[in-house]
Amino acid sequence: MQLGVCLVSLVMLAGAVVVVTGRNLFRAALSLGAVLLSVAVLFLLLEAEFLAFVQVLIYVGAILTLIVFAIMLTPPPIVGPSSYA
């Protein structure tokens, strides 16, 4: 049990670092999904199945999907005059 908690905590910590320091917004959202799934695994390791189910259903299923759709539907920033010519 302690080894599992340590491994899941390392995955969670690595994902959180990528979320905070990542420059690519889509990769940061995917890392946020990994962090949220890690929290659900921690709930399972603590034998709180209902909380794990709610974590996956609400946060990973709904909130993360909303974030990814918002990223996909937002127009890219306009950098300035085109330097292709």
URNOR-V756719 format. One record per backbone hydrogen bond with DSSP energy under -1.0 kcal/mol. CO is the residue of the C=O (numbers start at 1). NH is the residue of the N-H. If there is no record, write none. Layout:
co:CO nh:NH
co:CO nh:NH
//
This chain:
co:1 nh:5
co:2 nh:6
co:3 nh:7
co:4 nh:8
co:5 nh:9
co:6 nh:10
co:7 nh:11
co:8 nh:12
co:9 nh:13
co:10 nh:14
co:11 nh:15
co:12 nh:16
co:13 nh:17
co:14 nh:18
co:15 nh:19
co:16 nh:20
co:17 nh:21
co:18 nh:22
co:24 nh:28
co:25 nh:29
co:26 nh:30
co:27 nh:31
co:28 nh:32
co:29 nh:33
co:30 nh:34
co:31 nh:35
co:32 nh:36
co:33 nh:37
co:34 nh:38
co:35 nh:39
co:36 nh:40
co:37 nh:41
co:38 nh:42
co:39 nh:43
co:40 nh:44
co:41 nh:45
co:42 nh:46
co:43 nh:48
co:44 nh:47
co:48 nh:52
co:49 nh:53
co:50 nh:54
co:51 nh:55
co:52 nh:56
co:53 nh:57
co:54 nh:58
co:55 nh:60
co:56 nh:61
co:58 nh:62
co:58 nh:63
co:59 nh:64
co:62 nh:66
co:63 nh:67
co:64 nh:68
co:65 nh:69
co:66 nh:70
co:67 nh:71
co:68 nh:72
co:69 nh:73
//
